Each structure stands twice: as structure tokens, then as C-alpha cells.
């Protein structure tokens, strides 16, 4: 089941993100950053356990980013990540946002969901402020 994250979920969100940050798959986020942005997050629960997370961060009136998308390894390949992305897109549409993007080390996943690879020059400079640690492609 997908739902909006609550403050009580922050530590679980942090723990899941850390598993991927230490492997260099996701950018690290501090627990403080998660609390500050908790309203951006969705969680996917199965049997009372958070097994997947993702967030929708609004940049401008027509632009949002899907961030911090992660599913615990043992729950991958069951469509959970796809469902979280779809929920983020649904939320963006409800807010009137027409463009959604993702900065990712796994572009193939997003391409399967209809995303296209575009040049970074198409985005405002503000998008890159959090991407100081991103690998240049």
C-alpha cells in the first residue's frame, strides 16, 4: 500500500536511503533533510513494514523531481518502484505540474516508465545545486 510519509517514518526512510547511499547508488540524505522534506515522501508498506520510498520535490510551477526512489532489495522486481513513481506523477498532475524529471544512476528504470534522457541544459541551474556529488556523464 502506498501512502504519504509521516514524521514517524523518517528513520525508516533514512535507513533505506543509507543502504543505497553507501553503495553509491543514491545520493546520501541527512535525517534532518528527511524531516524537513517529509511532506515530499511516499512510502510503500507491506505487512506493516516500509519496503519502498520515493519523493516528489517541487522546483517551480511546472517542474518537479522524483527523488530518493528506493526499494529494499528483497522486494525489488515486484513493481513497487513503478507504483511509487506513478503515485509521484499522479501527485504532480494533481498539483498542475506538467514536467517531472529524475536525476538517476539507473536511467533504464525510468526509461521503461516513459521518461526520456534529456540534456541537463534543459533544466534551471537550481536543479543542479543538490547534485554537487553527481557523476558527470
C-alpha positions in Angstrom: 0.0 0.0 0.0 1.3 3.5 -0.9 0.7 6.4 1.4 2.2 9.7 2.3 5.0 9.6 4.7 4.6 10.8 8.3 7.2 12.1 10.7 7.3 8.6 12.3 8.6 7.2 9.0 11.7 9.4 8.9 14.1 7.0 10.5 12.9 4.1 8.3 13.3 6.3 5.2 16.8 7.3 6.3 17.8 3.7 6.9 16.6 2.6 3.4 18.3 5.5 1.7 21.6 4.8 3.6 21.7 1.2 2.3 21.9 2.7 -1.3 24.0 5.7 -0.5 26.9 3.6 0.9 26.8 1.7 -2.4 27.0 4.9 -4.4 23.6 4.2 -6.0 21.8 7.1 -4.4 23.0 10.4 -3.1 23.1 10.5 0.8 20.5 12.5 2.7 20.7 13.5 6.3 18.0 12.6 8.7 17.4 16.3 9.2 16.8 16.7 5.4 14.3 13.9 5.5 12.4 15.6 8.4 12.5 18.9 6.6 11.1 17.3 3.4 8.8 14.6 4.9 5.8 16.0 3.1 7.5 15.2 -0.2 7.8 11.5 0.6 5.6 8.5 -0.2 6.2 5.1 1.4 5.2 1.7 0.2 4.2 -0.6 3.1 3.9 -4.3 3.1 2.8 -6.2 6.2 3.4 -3.1 8.3 6.9 -2.7 7.1 8.2 0.2 4.8 9.8 -1.6 1.9 9.9 1.3 -0.7 10.2 5.0 -0.7 10.2 8.0 -3.1 9.6 11.7 -3.1 8.3 14.4 -5.3 10.1 17.7 -4.9 8.6 20.8 -6.5 11.0 23.1 -8.2 8.7 25.6 -10.0 5.1 25.9 -11.1 5.6 23.4 -13.9 8.6 21.3 -12.8 9.1 18.6 -10.2 11.7 15.9 -9.5 11.2 12.4 -8.4 13.9 11.8 -5.8 15.2 9.2 -3.3 13.4 6.3 -5.0 14.5 3.1 -3.3 13.0 -0.3 -2.7 14.6 -2.8 -0.3 16.5 -5.5 -2.3 14.3 -8.4 -1.3 11.2 -6.6 -2.5 12.6 -5.5 -5.9 11.2 -6.7 -9.2 7.6 -6.7 -7.9 6.5 -3.3 -9.4 6.9 -1.4 -6.1 9.2 1.2 -7.6 6.9 1.7 -10.6 3.9 2.2 -8.3 5.8 4.8 -6.3 6.8 6.7 -9.5 3.2 6.5 -10.7 2.0 7.9 -7.4 4.5 10.8 -7.7 3.3 11.5 -11.2 -0.3 11.4 -10.1 0.5 13.9 -7.3 2.3 16.2 -9.7 -0.7 16.2 -12.1 -3.0 17.0 -9.1 -0.8 20.0 -8.4 -0.9 21.1 -12.0 2.8 20.3 -12.7 3.4 19.3 -16.3 7.0 18.2 -16.2 8.6 15.6 -14.0 12.2 14.5 -14.1 14.6 12.3 -12.2 18.4 12.5 -11.8 19.4 8.9 -11.6 22.2 6.4 -11.8 19.7 3.9 -13.2 18.2 5.6 -16.3 16.9 2.4 -17.7 14.3 2.0 -15.0 12.8 5.4 -15.7 13.0 4.9 -19.5 10.8 1.8 -19.1 8.2 4.2 -17.4 8.2 6.6 -20.3 10.9 9.0 -19.2 13.4 10.3 -21.8 17.1 11.2 -21.4 17.5 15.0 -22.0 20.4 17.4 -21.8 20.9 19.0 -18.4 20.9 22.4 -20.1 17.1 22.0 -20.3 16.8 22.4 -16.5 17.2 25.5 -14.4 20.6 25.8 -12.6 18.8 25.3 -9.3 18.2 21.7 -10.2 21.9 21.1 -10.0 22.5 22.6 -6.6 21.9 19.3 -4.8 23.9 17.4 -7.4 27.3 18.5 -6.4 28.3 14.9 -5.8 26.7 13.6 -9.1 29.0 11.8 -11.5 29.3 13.8 -14.8 28.1 11.8 -17.8 
